Structures are given as structure tokens and as C-alpha cells.
Amino acid sequence: MSVNSLLPDFRLGFQLIAGAKSFALLGAACLALAGITFLAAQFSPRQPATVALDVGISVIRFLVPVVSLFLLQVLLSDEIERKTILLSLTYPRSRTRYVQERFLVTVVAALAIQIALASVLALTDIAAMSFGQPMDTPVGLGRQFVAVMALSYVDFLAIISFGLLLAAIATVPNLVVVGGIGFMVIGRSASSIIALLEREQSLVRGGEYFRGGLQWARWLVPDLASLDARMISLYAKWEFLPAATWQNVFAVLAYAAVLVTVACLIFERRQFE
Amino acid sequence: MTLNLRSGIGGYLLVIALYSAYAVLVHGVSFRVAAPMQFEEQTVLPAPLQIFLYGGDRYLAANVELTRVLMTGAEITGSQQDIYHRLHRVVAELNPCHEDNYYIANALLAWAGGATLATDILRTATDCRFWDFVPPFFLGFDLYYFDRDFVEAKKMLFLAAERSPENSVGFRKFGIMMEAESHPDLSVATAYLRGEWEKTTDRKLKELLGKRVKRLEGLMALRNAQAEYERRFHKKLENPDEIFSQGLLSGVPSDPLGLGYAFVGGEFRLRELSVKGLRDTERWKR
């Protein structure tokens, strides 16, 4: 097997998405991120750089998964819808390899987009530090920021895996993006909402009923909120890193692996008309 | 007769006829100018719901909710304190470590008459921002100045002293003075201060406390002299100079802080720096 045919679908997939238009869109996204972050800093009297970093991380945590889901949709669902999948599957390689390589393209593209956006954010934040007076609590843009981005990437992996599962079973292509966003929202909110409901006993009548109903969610949906440790970067304090971080990371990775495996299994047996 | 819309003129005539009907109907309806809305925005969604609405991103929810406070910016009247308090509280639930939240809550709420509302937000910030000396300092000052809870205020000032090495001496002195004020009797307060002065090993703190002990001792001397005068001459002291002319005291006690003493309303008091905006707290008048 020559090198060229080592990951043929990967190269094909990459060529599908890495056109001039894609790079233009990425550039536009970077500019938008810089603009939003810069403006957000204006709203903070005491900590402009911290708020800028906070809003920037929120934007990245929204943009990267959504764009990746869209890429997955282009790479898989559109092929299924346009029936060109029947041609792609005639090549002498297993369906699983096909799915895995397309998934790999998405995952690598997500990483590239995240690195680009994170660099823009870091530069914008350094500029934001010159607003107003020097802050009492500086932001951590070194290893802390890299750690926050790494944990977020694990979060994105879970979301993209769920998107893959949807692509394998869906007949409507848009289900990938919409369903993936839904998974993202639920995965990220569940544990925070449960924690707040436990604290605010007076807030919701029958709060225990809701809590009991939500507790089972953690067996179905991973706790993505535990991977959002942005406070270590916002206030440059490693103490904010939760103690069970490695456990959370491996749990989410395991969940993603389960989703990818199930997606491949489904794809192997799927009948295309 | 079927309507043939494809032949030219018929279709246009139909459109014109229908529009004329609409125009006639609309003409009869006059536009009521809506009265401008008098109520202000009073809705603050609970934190769990906000987390869900912002896609699980509680930090974004906190930032946006705080922007509401900043953008409103109107003068805080008594009726508006509730909405600001609820906004600040929901931000404190979403992101307890938010610096702007506690800072603005203290500035807007505490000094506009809602000090007790601000204290719970400051407490949350003190717990979350374990490295920051500013929240416990604000909290301590608010407890001392508005709530008159001297013991708790001193605890907070000492916590702030722990967190800020460069301000440690000043905060501890402030805390000790706060607790001194909790003693209604001047001699008890002076004894307490003297005790603290003897206990402390920090040179700078000892020096600062020593000055205040001397100041209080001077006030005690003046009051004792006044009591002696009234006992001896059986009349109320009206002119403070009579103490010195009668020889009860050799001279005005020197105040190491340089502020001096005043004779107001028939008794001696410490002369305080008057800061515009601070109400005059009457200490050791009892």
C-alpha cells in the first residue's frame, strides 16, 4: 500500500472542505471574533481583558462545534442525500474506514479552526490589556489558556462524535447540525442546572422532582460543563482546575469512542437506495 | 363566469378593486397613539433557566446580565434597588468570581441605601475570589459603617489583611479600631486598644496603635478634667478654657494624629476629618 492510498478518504475529504471560500470564511470568523471581543472589553470598568477573554472563549466554544458539525454534514450527509455515497462506497475499502476518515477530517479541521481562533483571541486580549488602568488580577494567557483550549477540544470531540452518529442514522442532512447543537446545549447545561437547583431550594416549587428527573441524564449525556475550566485562564489561578479533571476527560473521550463505534456499526449495515 | 387572470387587463383590475376595498376599510380605523410604557424592565430570569438559554454557557449569561446593569445606568432610586439587587444576585449565582459584579454592587447598592443587599453579593465574591483582598475589605467596611456589626467587620478586615501583605498593617489597624468602637464606654475602649497595642509584635502596627491609644488617653484626660470641674464647682462646664485656667489640666493634651479635640454640645469629643458625603458618625458621645 503506497503512502498515497494510506488515507485516501482523508485527502479527498480535506480537498472537499479546504477551498478558497473556506479560508475566506475562516478569516471572516477571526475578524468577527476580534471585533466582538474588543467591543465586549469596553463594557467592563474593572477587568476589560478578563471580560474580553471570557466572551472570546464563549464565542470559540460556540463557533468551533457548530462549524465542525456543518463540515461533517457536508462530508457525509450531503453525499448520502445526493446519492454520490453509492459511488464512494464502491472503492475497495470498508465502510468503517470511510466513515472514520471523514470523521478524522472533521476533527483535524476543528483543531485547525480552534487554533486559529485561539491565536486571534490571545492577540486581541493582549491589546485589551492596555484599556484603562492595569488590572489587579491579570489573565493567564500562557499554559492556562492552552489548558482551557485543550479541555474545550475534548468537549468538541464529544459533540462531533454525536454529529457523526446523527449523520449515520439521519435521512435529513440538517439533522446533524440541529441535533448536534441540541446535544451541546444539554450536555453543557445539565450539571450546572442540577447544581443550582440543589442550592436554590426556594426557586422552583417541586425542585426535587425536577432534580430526580434530571439525575438520570448523566448516564445518557456526558457532563460537558466539567470541561469548561476557563476560570484558570480568566484569573490565572490553577486552583480553579477541578480535581477530577483527568477522570472527566477520559469519561468524555470514552463516550465519544462509544458514539463513533455505534455510528460505524450503523453505517456498515445501512441500506442506501 | 370564471375569472381569467391570464388575460392582461382583468388581473390588474381585480388587484385594484381589492386594494380599494382594503383602503376603504383601513380609512375608517384611526391610529391610536399608544401611551408610552411606564413600567421599567423588571424581569430577571432565574439562573438555571438562563444557563439553558445561553447554551450551557453560564459565563456568557453572567456577562450579558451584568451589561444590563451597566447599560441602565440611571440614578438608583429606592424603588429600583430591587431590580439591581436581583440582577447582581443572578450574576453572582452564574459566576461568583465576577469582579465587576461585586464592585458595582457595592458602589450602586451599598451607597444608595441598600447595604444589606450588597453584603450577600460581597460575601459570595469573598468566598470565590480567594486571592482578592478587595471584597472582604468592602464587606468589612459596609458591615462597620452601615450595619454597625463591629465584630464581623473586624473579622473581614483581618481576612483582607491576610490576603494583602502590603496593606496588612493598615487593615489590621482599621479592624482593631472598628472593634474598639463597639465598646460604648470610652475607658473600656481605651483599655481594649491598650491591650491590642501590648499584644502586637508588628512594629508598624504597634506604632499606629500607640498613636491612637495616646489620642484616646488625651480625650479621657479631658473628660476626667471636666467631671472634676463639675464636681468641684457644681455647674456645667461651658467654656473649656476654664479647665486650664483653673489648673485642672496643664494644657491641651497633644494628639499624635494632629486632629485635636473639640468641645461640642457640652462635652469633649474627638475632632474627626470631615469627608464630603460621609454622614457624621458620633463616636464616644455616649
Interface residues (C-beta under 8 A of the other chain):
Chain A: A40 F43 S44 P45 R46 Q47 T50 V51 D54 V55 I57 S58 R61 F62 D136 T137 I181 M184 V185 I186 G187 R188 S189 S192 I193 L196 L197 R199 E200 L203 V204 L224 A225 D228 R230 M231 L234 Y235 K237 E239
Chain B: P46 A47 P48 I51 F52 G55 G56 D57 R58 Y59 L60 N63 T67 L70 E93 C97 E99 D100 Y103 I104 R129 F130 W131 D132 V134
